[in-house]
Amino acid sequence: MSIVNKKNIIRNIMLVIGVICAAVFSILLMNDLQANTITQWTVMTSYFMVIFLIIGIALRITQK
């Protein structure tokens, strides 16, 4: 029986949120490229994607 660590849960949540932001970012980017404009939502989701993925990866590296 494995003990669930609080850092594992936080790391996985950060990575899942980062992947969801990446999916939303790619959809928004495709729509923006068709319209030849970049909206603030695309920029904000790219920031959130980078932040959450970096936190998740940093927690993954430091945990080993």
C-alpha positions as CSV (number, residue, x, y, z in Angstrom):
1,M,0.0,0.0,0.0
2,S,1.5,3.3,-1.1
3,I,1.2,6.5,0.9
4,V,-0.1,9.3,-1.3
5,N,2.2,12.3,-0.9
6,K,0.9,15.8,-0.8
7,K,3.6,16.9,-3.2
8,N,2.6,14.2,-5.7
9,I,-1.0,15.5,-5.7
10,I,0.1,19.2,-6.1
11,R,2.6,18.2,-8.9
12,N,0.0,16.3,-10.8
13,I,-2.6,19.1,-10.5
14,M,0.0,21.6,-11.8
15,L,0.8,19.4,-14.7
16,V,-2.8,18.7,-15.6
17,I,-3.7,22.5,-15.4
18,G,-0.6,23.2,-17.6
19,V,-1.8,20.6,-20.2
20,I,-5.3,22.0,-20.2
21,C,-3.9,25.5,-20.7
22,A,-1.8,24.1,-23.6
23,A,-4.9,22.6,-25.2
24,V,-6.9,25.9,-24.8
25,F,-3.9,27.9,-26.1
26,S,-3.6,25.8,-29.2
27,I,-7.3,26.1,-30.0
28,L,-7.2,29.9,-29.4
29,L,-4.0,30.2,-31.5
30,M,-5.5,28.4,-34.4
31,N,-8.6,30.7,-34.3
32,D,-6.4,33.8,-34.0
33,L,-4.2,32.8,-36.9
34,Q,-7.2,32.3,-39.1
35,A,-8.4,35.8,-38.1
36,N,-4.9,37.4,-38.4
37,T,-5.1,38.8,-34.9
38,I,-3.8,37.9,-31.5
39,T,-6.2,38.3,-28.6
40,Q,-5.5,38.9,-25.0
41,W,-6.9,35.4,-24.1
42,T,-4.3,33.7,-26.2
43,V,-1.5,35.6,-24.5
44,M,-2.9,35.0,-21.0
45,T,-3.4,31.2,-21.6
46,S,0.2,31.0,-22.9
47,Y,1.4,32.7,-19.7
48,F,-0.6,30.3,-17.5
49,M,0.5,27.3,-19.5
50,V,4.2,28.2,-19.1
51,I,3.8,29.0,-15.4
52,F,1.9,25.8,-14.5
53,L,4.2,23.5,-16.6
54,I,7.3,25.0,-15.1
55,I,6.0,24.6,-11.5
56,G,4.9,21.0,-12.3
57,I,8.3,20.1,-13.9
58,A,10.3,21.8,-11.1
59,L,8.3,19.8,-8.5
60,R,8.9,16.6,-10.5
61,I,12.7,17.2,-10.7
62,T,13.1,18.2,-7.1
63,Q,11.1,15.3,-5.8
64,K,13.5,12.6,-7.2
